Amino acid sequence: MDRLGLCAAQIAAGQRGRGRFVESRIFHGAKSAVLYYNLACYACLQGFHEEAEKHLSKACKMDERFEGQSLSEPDLQGMMPF
């Protein structure tokens, strides 16, 4: 099974966060602000707010545009206010 097939299988099996993480790494690279922003979203959706905050902070340091975007991100609403 290739990497994208693995992503699809993980998402279908209910491992949404893990599948989306692998997907993000494939498309955005390991040193991408998008990767860390997505990790923040996935962690927050799973209730891991401290972890989400760390990932979001890293994403914002790499790309300041995520600061504004995060304020209206539905996936991060569980962390509000931040």
PDB file with one MODEL, atoms N, CA, C and O in Angstrom:
MODEL        1
ATOM      1  N   MET A   1       0.849  -1.180   0.000  1.00  0.00           N
ATOM      2  CA  MET A   1       0.000   0.000   0.000  1.00  0.00           C
ATOM      3  C   MET A   1       0.892   1.240   0.000  1.00  0.00           C
ATOM      4  O   MET A   1       1.840   1.323   0.781  1.00  0.00           O
ATOM      5  N   ASP A   2       0.597   2.185  -0.857  1.00  0.00           N
ATOM      6  CA  ASP A   2       1.383   3.419  -0.892  1.00  0.00           C
ATOM      7  C   ASP A   2       0.955   4.352   0.239  1.00  0.00           C
ATOM      8  O   ASP A   2       0.003   4.055   0.961  1.00  0.00           O
ATOM      9  N   ARG A   3       1.645   5.468   0.394  1.00  0.00           N
ATOM     10  CA  ARG A   3       1.384   6.393   1.501  1.00  0.00           C
ATOM     11  C   ARG A   3      -0.027   6.972   1.458  1.00  0.00           C
ATOM     12  O   ARG A   3      -0.689   7.082   2.490  1.00  0.00           O
ATOM     13  N   LEU A   4      -0.487   7.344   0.263  1.00  0.00           N
ATOM     14  CA  LEU A   4      -1.833   7.913   0.169  1.00  0.00           C
ATOM     15  C   LEU A   4      -2.882   6.859   0.472  1.00  0.00           C
ATOM     16  O   LEU A   4      -3.916   7.160   1.068  1.00  0.00           O
ATOM     17  N   GLY A   5      -2.621   5.626   0.063  1.00  0.00           N
ATOM     18  CA  GLY A   5      -3.533   4.537   0.399  1.00  0.00           C
ATOM     19  C   GLY A   5      -3.599   4.330   1.902  1.00  0.00           C
ATOM     20  O   GLY A   5      -4.667   4.068   2.456  1.00  0.00           O
ATOM     21  N   LEU A   6      -2.454   4.447   2.556  1.00  0.00           N
ATOM     22  CA  LEU A   6      -2.399   4.335   4.008  1.00  0.00           C
ATOM     23  C   LEU A   6      -3.211   5.446   4.662  1.00  0.00           C
ATOM     24  O   LEU A   6      -3.947   5.193   5.615  1.00  0.00           O
ATOM     25  N   CYS A   7      -3.088   6.658   4.167  1.00  0.00           N
ATOM     26  CA  CYS A   7      -3.875   7.785   4.689  1.00  0.00           C
ATOM     27  C   CYS A   7      -5.361   7.483   4.592  1.00  0.00           C
ATOM     28  O   CYS A   7      -6.103   7.630   5.564  1.00  0.00           O
ATOM     29  N   ALA A   8      -5.783   7.061   3.415  1.00  0.00           N
ATOM     30  CA  ALA A   8      -7.196   6.779   3.192  1.00  0.00           C
ATOM     31  C   ALA A   8      -7.676   5.671   4.111  1.00  0.00           C
ATOM     32  O   ALA A   8      -8.777   5.750   4.657  1.00  0.00           O
ATOM     33  N   ALA A   9      -6.859   4.634   4.288  1.00  0.00           N
ATOM     34  CA  ALA A   9      -7.232   3.521   5.157  1.00  0.00           C
ATOM     35  C   ALA A   9      -7.353   3.973   6.614  1.00  0.00           C
ATOM     36  O   ALA A   9      -8.275   3.563   7.319  1.00  0.00           O
ATOM     37  N   GLN A  10      -6.425   4.813   7.061  1.00  0.00           N
ATOM     38  CA  GLN A  10      -6.473   5.294   8.441  1.00  0.00           C
ATOM     39  C   GLN A  10      -7.692   6.178   8.663  1.00  0.00           C
ATOM     40  O   GLN A  10      -8.344   6.088   9.703  1.00  0.00           O
ATOM     41  N   ILE A  11      -7.999   7.019   7.707  1.00  0.00           N
ATOM     42  CA  ILE A  11      -9.163   7.891   7.831  1.00  0.00           C
ATOM     43  C   ILE A  11     -10.434   7.053   7.852  1.00  0.00           C
ATOM     44  O   ILE A  11     -11.323   7.294   8.669  1.00  0.00           O
ATOM     45  N   ALA A  12     -10.526   6.066   6.956  1.00  0.00           N
ATOM     46  CA  ALA A  12     -11.701   5.198   6.892  1.00  0.00           C
ATOM     47  C   ALA A  12     -11.859   4.379   8.170  1.00  0.00           C
ATOM     48  O   ALA A  12     -12.980   4.062   8.569  1.00  0.00           O
ATOM     49  N   ALA A  13     -10.742   4.035   8.815  1.00  0.00           N
ATOM     50  CA  ALA A  13     -10.783   3.236  10.038  1.00  0.00           C
ATOM     51  C   ALA A  13     -11.030   4.076  11.282  1.00  0.00           C
ATOM     52  O   ALA A  13     -10.984   3.562  12.400  1.00  0.00           O
ATOM     53  N   GLY A  14     -11.290   5.355  11.095  1.00  0.00           N
ATOM     54  CA  GLY A  14     -11.570   6.209  12.239  1.00  0.00           C
ATOM     55  C   GLY A  14     -10.339   6.835  12.855  1.00  0.00           C
ATOM     56  O   GLY A  14     -10.436   7.482  13.898  1.00  0.00           O
ATOM     57  N   GLN A  15      -9.195   6.663  12.245  1.00  0.00           N
ATOM     58  CA  GLN A  15      -7.959   7.256  12.741  1.00  0.00           C
ATOM     59  C   GLN A  15      -7.712   8.540  11.968  1.00  0.00           C
ATOM     60  O   GLN A  15      -6.655   8.728  11.367  1.00  0.00           O
ATOM     61  N   ARG A  16      -8.696   9.413  11.993  1.00  0.00           N
ATOM     62  CA  ARG A  16      -8.678  10.631  11.186  1.00  0.00           C
ATOM     63  C   ARG A  16      -7.425  11.476  11.422  1.00  0.00           C
ATOM     64  O   ARG A  16      -6.763  11.893  10.471  1.00  0.00           O
ATOM     65  N   GLY A  17      -7.105  11.724  12.684  1.00  0.00           N
ATOM     66  CA  GLY A  17      -5.950  12.562  12.983  1.00  0.00           C
ATOM     67  C   GLY A  17      -4.663  11.982  12.432  1.00  0.00           C
ATOM     68  O   GLY A  17      -3.851  12.700  11.849  1.00  0.00           O
ATOM     69  N   ARG A  18      -4.477  10.690  12.615  1.00  0.00           N
ATOM     70  CA  ARG A  18      -3.251  10.058  12.135  1.00  0.00           C
ATOM     71  C   ARG A  18      -3.195  10.073  10.608  1.00  0.00           C
ATOM     72  O   ARG A  18      -2.149  10.356  10.024  1.00  0.00           O
ATOM     73  N   GLY A  19      -4.308   9.772   9.973  1.00  0.00           N
ATOM     74  CA  GLY A  19      -4.346   9.788   8.510  1.00  0.00           C
ATOM     75  C   GLY A  19      -4.089  11.168   7.955  1.00  0.00           C
ATOM     76  O   GLY A  19      -3.362  11.316   6.973  1.00  0.00           O
ATOM     77  N   ARG A  20      -4.673  12.184   8.567  1.00  0.00           N
ATOM     78  CA  ARG A  20      -4.477  13.549   8.099  1.00  0.00           C
ATOM     79  C   ARG A  20      -3.047  14.013   8.342  1.00  0.00           C
ATOM     80  O   ARG A  20      -2.500  14.788   7.558  1.00  0.00           O
ATOM     81  N   PHE A  21      -2.437  13.534   9.439  1.00  0.00           N
ATOM     82  CA  PHE A  21      -1.035  13.874   9.703  1.00  0.00           C
ATOM     83  C   PHE A  21      -0.146  13.348   8.579  1.00  0.00           C
ATOM     84  O   PHE A  21       0.683  14.081   8.040  1.00  0.00           O
ATOM     85  N   VAL A  22      -0.325  12.079   8.232  1.00  0.00           N
ATOM     86  CA  VAL A  22       0.480  11.480   7.166  1.00  0.00           C
ATOM     87  C   VAL A  22       0.226  12.224   5.863  1.00  0.00           C
ATOM     88  O   VAL A  22       1.162  12.510   5.117  1.00  0.00           O
ATOM     89  N   GLU A  23      -1.030  12.538   5.587  1.00  0.00           N
ATOM     90  CA  GLU A  23      -1.387  13.273   4.383  1.00  0.00           C
ATOM     91  C   GLU A  23      -0.696  14.641   4.349  1.00  0.00           C
ATOM     92  O   GLU A  23      -0.161  15.040   3.314  1.00  0.00           O
ATOM     93  N   SER A  24      -0.708  15.350   5.466  1.00  0.00           N
ATOM     94  CA  SER A  24      -0.074  16.663   5.541  1.00  0.00           C
ATOM     95  C   SER A  24       1.420  16.574   5.296  1.00  0.00           C
ATOM     96  O   SER A  24       1.995  17.410   4.599  1.00  0.00           O
ATOM     97  N   ARG A  25       2.040  15.570   5.864  1.00  0.00           N
ATOM     98  CA  ARG A  25       3.488  15.401   5.673  1.00  0.00           C
ATOM     99  C   ARG A  25       3.832  15.135   4.226  1.00  0.00           C
ATOM    100  O   ARG A  25       4.827  15.643   3.710  1.00  0.00           O
ATOM    101  N   ILE A  26       3.004  14.333   3.571  1.00  0.00           N
ATOM    102  CA  ILE A  26       3.251  14.011   2.166  1.00  0.00           C
ATOM    103  C   ILE A  26       3.165  15.271   1.310  1.00  0.00           C
ATOM    104  O   ILE A  26       4.040  15.531   0.484  1.00  0.00           O
ATOM    105  N   PHE A  27       2.108  16.047   1.513  1.00  0.00           N
ATOM    106  CA  PHE A  27       1.860  17.183   0.636  1.00  0.00           C
ATOM    107  C   PHE A  27       2.596  18.456   1.021  1.00  0.00           C
ATOM    108  O   PHE A  27       2.872  19.292   0.161  1.00  0.00           O
ATOM    109  N   HIS A  28       2.921  18.620   2.311  1.00  0.00           N
ATOM    110  CA  HIS A  28       3.500  19.893   2.747  1.00  0.00           C
ATOM    111  C   HIS A  28       4.932  19.787   3.250  1.00  0.00           C
ATOM    112  O   HIS A  28       5.618  20.803   3.361  1.00  0.00           O
ATOM    113  N   GLY A  29       5.397  18.590   3.555  1.00  0.00           N
ATOM    114  CA  GLY A  29       6.759  18.422   4.044  1.00  0.00           C
ATOM    115  C   GLY A  29       6.840  18.565   5.554  1.00  0.00           C
ATOM    116  O   GLY A  29       5.987  19.192   6.182  1.00  0.00           O
ATOM    117  N   ALA A  30       7.875  17.976   6.122  1.00  0.00           N
ATOM    118  CA  ALA A  30       8.025  17.931   7.575  1.00  0.00           C
ATOM    119  C   ALA A  30       8.358  19.279   8.197  1.00  0.00           C
ATOM    120  O   ALA A  30       8.175  19.456   9.402  1.00  0.00           O
ATOM    121  N   LYS A  31       8.839  20.231   7.412  1.00  0.00           N
ATOM    122  CA  LYS A  31       9.230  21.528   7.966  1.00  0.00           C
ATOM    123  C   LYS A  31       8.309  22.631   7.470  1.00  0.00           C
ATOM    124  O   LYS A  31       8.745  23.753   7.215  1.00  0.00           O
ATOM    125  N   SER A  32       7.053  22.304   7.339  1.00  0.00           N
ATOM    126  CA  SER A  32       6.068  23.233   6.798  1.00  0.00           C
ATOM    127  C   SER A  32       5.172  23.772   7.908  1.00  0.00           C
ATOM    128  O   SER A  32       4.749  23.027   8.792  1.00  0.00           O
ATOM    129  N   ALA A  33       4.890  25.050   7.855  1.00  0.00           N
ATOM    130  CA  ALA A  33       3.958  25.654   8.807  1.00  0.00           C
ATOM    131  C   ALA A  33       2.576  25.027   8.672  1.00  0.00           C
ATOM    132  O   ALA A  33       1.856  24.890   9.662  1.00  0.00           O
ATOM    133  N   VAL A  34       2.203  24.648   7.464  1.00  0.00           N
ATOM    134  CA  VAL A  34       0.897  24.014   7.239  1.00  0.00           C
ATOM    135  C   VAL A  34       0.804  22.706   8.014  1.00  0.00           C
ATOM    136  O   VAL A  34      -0.238  22.396   8.592  1.00  0.00           O
ATOM    137  N   LEU A  35       1.880  21.949   8.026  1.00  0.00           N
ATOM    138  CA  LEU A  35       1.895  20.689   8.772  1.00  0.00           C
ATOM    139  C   LEU A  35       1.604  20.942  10.249  1.00  0.00           C
ATOM    140  O   LEU A  35       0.760  20.265  10.836  1.00  0.00           O
ATOM    141  N   TYR A  36       2.283  21.898  10.847  1.00  0.00           N
ATOM    142  CA  TYR A  36       2.084  22.165  12.270  1.00  0.00           C
ATOM    143  C   TYR A  36       0.713  22.764  12.557  1.00  0.00           C
ATOM    144  O   TYR A  36       0.123  22.494  13.603  1.00  0.00           O
ATOM    145  N   TYR A  37       0.210  23.564  11.647  1.00  0.00           N
ATOM    146  CA  TYR A  37      -1.148  24.113  11.793  1.00  0.00           C
ATOM    147  C   TYR A  37      -2.165  22.973  11.776  1.00  0.00           C
ATOM    148  O   TYR A  37      -3.076  22.929  12.603  1.00  0.00           O
ATOM    149  N   ASN A  38      -2.000  22.055  10.825  1.00  0.00           N
ATOM    150  CA  ASN A  38      -2.907  20.911  10.758  1.00  0.00           C
ATOM    151  C   ASN A  38      -2.797  20.036  11.999  1.00  0.00           C
ATOM    152  O   ASN A  38      -3.807  19.546  12.505  1.00  0.00           O
ATOM    153  N   LEU A  39      -1.586  19.838  12.490  1.00  0.00           N
ATOM    154  CA  LEU A  39      -1.407  19.064  13.716  1.00  0.00           C
ATOM    155  C   LEU A  39      -2.124  19.732  14.886  1.00  0.00           C
ATOM    156  O   LEU A  39      -2.714  19.052  15.725  1.00  0.00           O
ATOM    157  N   ALA A  40      -2.073  21.050  14.940  1.00  0.00           N
ATOM    158  CA  ALA A  40      -2.787  21.782  15.995  1.00  0.00           C
ATOM    159  C   ALA A  40      -4.287  21.523  15.895  1.00  0.00           C
ATOM    160  O   ALA A  40      -4.951  21.287  16.904  1.00  0.00           O
ATOM    161  N   CYS A  41      -4.805  21.568  14.695  1.00  0.00           N
ATOM    162  CA  CYS A  41      -6.236  21.310  14.494  1.00  0.00           C
ATOM    163  C   CYS A  41      -6.608  19.902  14.930  1.00  0.00           C
ATOM    164  O   CYS A  41      -7.594  19.714  15.643  1.00  0.00           O
ATOM    165  N   TYR A  42      -5.832  18.914  14.511  1.00  0.00           N
ATOM    166  CA  TYR A  42      -6.137  17.529  14.850  1.00  0.00           C
ATOM    167  C   TYR A  42      -6.042  17.296  16.350  1.00  0.00           C
ATOM    168  O   TYR A  42      -6.898  16.626  16.928  1.00  0.00           O
ATOM    169  N   ALA A  43      -5.020  17.837  16.979  1.00  0.00           N
ATOM    170  CA  ALA A  43      -4.859  17.665  18.426  1.00  0.00           C
ATOM    171  C   ALA A  43      -6.018  18.314  19.173  1.00  0.00           C
ATOM    172  O   ALA A  43      -6.543  17.737  20.126  1.00  0.00           O
ATOM    173  N   CYS A  44      -6.416  19.497  18.751  1.00  0.00           N
ATOM    174  CA  CYS A  44      -7.515  20.193  19.411  1.00  0.00           C
ATOM    175  C   CYS A  44      -8.818  19.410  19.274  1.00  0.00           C
ATOM    176  O   CYS A  44      -9.569  19.279  20.240  1.00  0.00           O
ATOM    177  N   LEU A  45      -9.082  18.898  18.097  1.00  0.00           N
ATOM    178  CA  LEU A  45     -10.296  18.116  17.872  1.00  0.00           C
ATOM    179  C   LEU A  45     -10.347  16.863  18.742  1.00  0.00           C
ATOM    180  O   LEU A  45     -11.424  16.372  19.079  1.00  0.00           O
ATOM    181  N   GLN A  46      -9.173  16.354  19.098  1.00  0.00           N
ATOM    182  CA  GLN A  46      -9.110  15.160  19.937  1.00  0.00           C
ATOM    183  C   GLN A  46      -9.030  15.510  21.422  1.00  0.00           C
ATOM    184  O   GLN A  46      -8.939  14.623  22.271  1.00  0.00           O
ATOM    185  N   GLY A  47      -9.064  16.814  21.731  1.00  0.00           N
ATOM    186  CA  GLY A  47      -9.062  17.245  23.121  1.00  0.00           C
ATOM    187  C   GLY A  47      -7.690  17.448  23.733  1.00  0.00           C
ATOM    188  O   GLY A  47      -7.584  17.658  24.942  1.00  0.00           O
ATOM    189  N   PHE A  48      -6.646  17.391  22.937  1.00  0.00           N
ATOM    190  CA  PHE A  48      -5.279  17.577  23.432  1.00  0.00           C
ATOM    191  C   PHE A  48      -4.889  19.041  23.240  1.00  0.00           C
ATOM    192  O   PHE A  48      -4.122  19.375  22.337  1.00  0.00           O
ATOM    193  N   HIS A  49      -5.421  19.901  24.090  1.00  0.00           N
ATOM    194  CA  HIS A  49      -5.275  21.346  23.889  1.00  0.00           C
ATOM    195  C   HIS A  49      -3.858  21.855  24.107  1.00  0.00           C
ATOM    196  O   HIS A  49      -3.423  22.765  23.402  1.00  0.00           O
ATOM    197  N   GLU A  50      -3.130  21.294  25.061  1.00  0.00           N
ATOM    198  CA  GLU A  50      -1.739  21.718  25.273  1.00  0.00           C
ATOM    199  C   GLU A  50      -0.887  21.388  24.053  1.00  0.00           C
ATOM    200  O   GLU A  50      -0.088  22.205  23.594  1.00  0.00           O
ATOM    201  N   GLU A  51      -1.072  20.191  23.545  1.00  0.00           N
ATOM    202  CA  GLU A  51      -0.329  19.773  22.355  1.00  0.00           C
ATOM    203  C   GLU A  51      -0.712  20.656  21.165  1.00  0.00           C
ATOM    204  O   GLU A  51       0.146  21.059  20.379  1.00  0.00           O
ATOM    205  N   ALA A  52      -1.995  20.949  21.044  1.00  0.00           N
ATOM    206  CA  ALA A  52      -2.476  21.799  19.952  1.00  0.00           C
ATOM    207  C   ALA A  52      -1.844  23.182  20.041  1.00  0.00           C
ATOM    208  O   ALA A  52      -1.448  23.761  19.029  1.00  0.00           O
ATOM    209  N   GLU A  53      -1.753  23.700  21.246  1.00  0.00           N
ATOM    210  CA  GLU A  53      -1.168  25.030  21.438  1.00  0.00           C
ATOM    211  C   GLU A  53       0.302  25.061  21.009  1.00  0.00           C
ATOM    212  O   GLU A  53       0.752  26.033  20.403  1.00  0.00           O
ATOM    213  N   LYS A  54       1.046  24.001  21.323  1.00  0.00           N
ATOM    214  CA  LYS A  54       2.461  23.931  20.927  1.00  0.00           C
ATOM    215  C   LYS A  54       2.600  23.910  19.406  1.00  0.00           C
ATOM    216  O   LYS A  54       3.435  24.612  18.837  1.00  0.00           O
ATOM    217  N   HIS A  55       1.772  23.097  18.762  1.00  0.00           N
ATOM    218  CA  HIS A  55       1.834  23.013  17.301  1.00  0.00           C
ATOM    219  C   HIS A  55       1.427  24.335  16.656  1.00  0.00           C
ATOM    220  O   HIS A  55       2.039  24.777  15.684  1.00  0.00           O
ATOM    221  N   LEU A  56       0.395  24.956  17.202  1.00  0.00           N
ATOM    222  CA  LEU A  56      -0.064  26.231  16.642  1.00  0.00           C
ATOM    223  C   LEU A  56       0.998  27.307  16.809  1.00  0.00           C
ATOM    224  O   LEU A  56       1.221  28.112  15.905  1.00  0.00           O
ATOM    225  N   SER A  57       1.643  27.321  17.949  1.00  0.00           N
ATOM    226  CA  SER A  57       2.708  28.290  18.188  1.00  0.00           C
ATOM    227  C   SER A  57       3.836  28.117  17.175  1.00  0.00           C
ATOM    228  O   SER A  57       4.354  29.095  16.638  1.00  0.00           O
ATOM    229  N   LYS A  58       4.207  26.875  16.922  1.00  0.00           N
ATOM    230  CA  LYS A  58       5.277  26.610  15.958  1.00  0.00           C
ATOM    231  C   LYS A  58       4.856  27.044  14.551  1.00  0.00           C
ATOM    232  O   LYS A  58       5.649  27.630  13.814  1.00  0.00           O
ATOM    233  N   ALA A  59       3.609  26.753  14.183  1.00  0.00           N
ATOM    234  CA  ALA A  59       3.108  27.150  12.866  1.00  0.00           C
ATOM    235  C   ALA A  59       3.132  28.665  12.717  1.00  0.00           C
ATOM    236  O   ALA A  59       3.524  29.181  11.670  1.00  0.00           O
ATOM    237  N   CYS A  60       2.718  29.376  13.753  1.00  0.00           N
ATOM    238  CA  CYS A  60       2.673  30.840  13.703  1.00  0.00           C
ATOM    239  C   CYS A  60       4.060  31.455  13.647  1.00  0.00           C
ATOM    240  O   CYS A  60       4.250  32.496  13.019  1.00  0.00           O
ATOM    241  N   LYS A  61       5.026  30.829  14.293  1.00  0.00           N
ATOM    242  CA  LYS A  61       6.405  31.317  14.218  1.00  0.00           C
ATOM    243  C   LYS A  61       6.974  31.131  12.818  1.00  0.00           C
ATOM    244  O   LYS A  61       7.782  31.934  12.352  1.00  0.00           O
ATOM    245  N   MET A  62       6.546  30.070  12.158  1.00  0.00           N
ATOM    246  CA  MET A  62       7.032  29.787  10.808  1.00  0.00           C
ATOM    247  C   MET A  62       6.322  30.641   9.756  1.00  0.00           C
ATOM    248  O   MET A  62       6.905  30.993   8.730  1.00  0.00           O
ATOM    249  N   ASP A  63       5.057  30.969  10.025  1.00  0.00           N
ATOM    250  CA  ASP A  63       4.265  31.742   9.067  1.00  0.00           C
ATOM    251  C   ASP A  63       3.220  32.549   9.841  1.00  0.00           C
ATOM    252  O   ASP A  63       2.239  31.993  10.335  1.00  0.00           O
ATOM    253  N   GLU A  64       3.435  33.851   9.940  1.00  0.00           N
ATOM    254  CA  GLU A  64       2.591  34.726  10.754  1.00  0.00           C
ATOM    255  C   GLU A  64       1.132  34.774  10.296  1.00  0.00           C
ATOM    256  O   GLU A  64       0.256  35.154  11.072  1.00  0.00           O
ATOM    257  N   ARG A  65       0.865  34.395   9.055  1.00  0.00           N
ATOM    258  CA  ARG A  65      -0.519  34.425   8.556  1.00  0.00           C
ATOM    259  C   ARG A  65      -1.441  33.495   9.347  1.00  0.00           C
ATOM    260  O   ARG A  65      -2.652  33.708   9.392  1.00  0.00           O
ATOM    261  N   PHE A  66      -0.863  32.466   9.970  1.00  0.00           N
ATOM    262  CA  PHE A  66      -1.683  31.522  10.715  1.00  0.00           C
ATOM    263  C   PHE A  66      -2.242  32.124  12.005  1.00  0.00           C
ATOM    264  O   PHE A  66      -3.227  31.621  12.546  1.00  0.00           O
ATOM    265  N   GLU A  67      -1.624  33.190  12.497  1.00  0.00           N
ATOM    266  CA  GLU A  67      -2.149  33.841  13.705  1.00  0.00           C
ATOM    267  C   GLU A  67      -3.572  34.326  13.464  1.00  0.00           C
ATOM    268  O   GLU A  67      -4.469  34.034  14.256  1.00  0.00           O
ATOM    269  N   GLY A  68      -3.785  35.056  12.388  1.00  0.00           N
ATOM    270  CA  GLY A  68      -5.108  35.559  12.062  1.00  0.00           C
ATOM    271  C   GLY A  68      -6.071  34.456  11.674  1.00  0.00           C
ATOM    272  O   GLY A  68      -7.236  34.464  12.069  1.00  0.00           O
ATOM    273  N   GLN A  69      -5.576  33.508  10.897  1.00  0.00           N
ATOM    274  CA  GLN A  69      -6.426  32.412  10.432  1.00  0.00           C
ATOM    275  C   GLN A  69      -6.927  31.568  11.588  1.00  0.00           C
ATOM    276  O   GLN A  69      -8.060  31.086  11.568  1.00  0.00           O
ATOM    277  N   SER A  70      -6.085  31.387  12.597  1.00  0.00           N
ATOM    278  CA  SER A  70      -6.463  30.521  13.718  1.00  0.00           C
ATOM    279  C   SER A  70      -7.643  31.080  14.513  1.00  0.00           C
ATOM    280  O   SER A  70      -8.373  30.326  15.157  1.00  0.00           O
ATOM    281  N   LEU A  71      -7.829  32.381  14.470  1.00  0.00           N
ATOM    282  CA  LEU A  71      -8.916  33.003  15.238  1.00  0.00           C
ATOM    283  C   LEU A  71     -10.291  32.592  14.736  1.00  0.00           C
ATOM    284  O   LEU A  71     -11.258  32.592  15.498  1.00  0.00           O
ATOM    285  N   SER A  72     -10.382  32.243  13.465  1.00  0.00           N
ATOM    286  CA  SER A  72     -11.676  31.849  12.917  1.00  0.00           C
ATOM    287  C   SER A  72     -11.712  30.370  12.512  1.00  0.00           C
ATOM    288  O   SER A  72     -12.629  29.943  11.810  1.00  0.00           O
ATOM    289  N   GLU A  73     -10.736  29.601  12.944  1.00  0.00           N
ATOM    290  CA  GLU A  73     -10.649  28.185  12.583  1.00  0.00           C
ATOM    291  C   GLU A  73     -11.583  27.353  13.467  1.00  0.00           C
ATOM    292  O   GLU A  73     -11.364  27.265  14.675  1.00  0.00           O
ATOM    293  N   PRO A  74     -12.611  26.750  12.891  1.00  0.00           N
ATOM    294  CA  PRO A  74     -13.551  25.946  13.691  1.00  0.00           C
ATOM    295  C   PRO A  74     -12.872  24.794  14.433  1.00  0.00           C
ATOM    296  O   PRO A  74     -13.281  24.452  15.543  1.00  0.00           O
ATOM    297  N   ASP A  75     -11.847  24.194  13.839  1.00  0.00           N
ATOM    298  CA  ASP A  75     -11.175  23.077  14.473  1.00  0.00           C
ATOM    299  C   ASP A  75     -10.411  23.474  15.736  1.00  0.00           C
ATOM    300  O   ASP A  75     -10.065  22.612  16.544  1.00  0.00           O
ATOM    301  N   LEU A  76     -10.147  24.762  15.912  1.00  0.00           N
ATOM    302  CA  LEU A  76      -9.400  25.240  17.079  1.00  0.00           C
ATOM    303  C   LEU A  76     -10.290  25.881  18.123  1.00  0.00           C
ATOM    304  O   LEU A  76      -9.787  26.389  19.125  1.00  0.00           O
ATOM    305  N   GLN A  77     -11.585  25.874  17.921  1.00  0.00           N
ATOM    306  CA  GLN A  77     -12.507  26.536  18.848  1.00  0.00           C
ATOM    307  C   GLN A  77     -12.429  25.960  20.265  1.00  0.00           C
ATOM    308  O   GLN A  77     -12.724  26.664  21.230  1.00  0.00           O
ATOM    309  N   GLY A  78     -12.035  24.686  20.401  1.00  0.00           N
ATOM    310  CA  GLY A  78     -11.905  24.080  21.711  1.00  0.00           C
ATOM    311  C   GLY A  78     -10.816  24.703  22.560  1.00  0.00           C
ATOM    312  O   GLY A  78     -10.807  24.528  23.778  1.00  0.00           O
ATOM    313  N   MET A  79      -9.897  25.426  21.940  1.00  0.00           N
ATOM    314  CA  MET A  79      -8.797  26.086  22.655  1.00  0.00           C
ATOM    315  C   MET A  79      -9.133  27.523  23.026  1.00  0.00           C
ATOM    316  O   MET A  79      -8.385  28.146  23.779  1.00  0.00           O
ATOM    317  N   MET A  80     -10.206  28.052  22.533  1.00  0.00           N
ATOM    318  CA  MET A  80     -10.523  29.467  22.749  1.00  0.00           C
ATOM    319  C   MET A  80     -10.715  29.766  24.220  1.00  0.00           C
ATOM    320  O   MET A  80     -11.238  28.907  24.931  1.00  0.00           O
ATOM    321  N   PRO A  81     -10.334  30.904  24.713  1.00  0.00           N
ATOM    322  CA  PRO A  81      -9.505  31.878  24.040  1.00  0.00           C
ATOM    323  C   PRO A  81      -8.037  31.492  24.119  1.00  0.00           C
ATOM    324  O   PRO A  81      -7.586  30.886  25.090  1.00  0.00           O
ATOM    325  N   PHE A  82      -7.300  31.858  23.073  1.00  0.00           N
ATOM    326  CA  PHE A  82      -5.850  31.580  23.057  1.00  0.00           C
ATOM    327  C   PHE A  82      -5.104  32.771  22.583  1.00  0.00           C
ATOM    328  O   PHE A  82      -3.876  32.737  22.499  1.00  0.00           O
TER     329      PHE A  82
ENDMDL
END
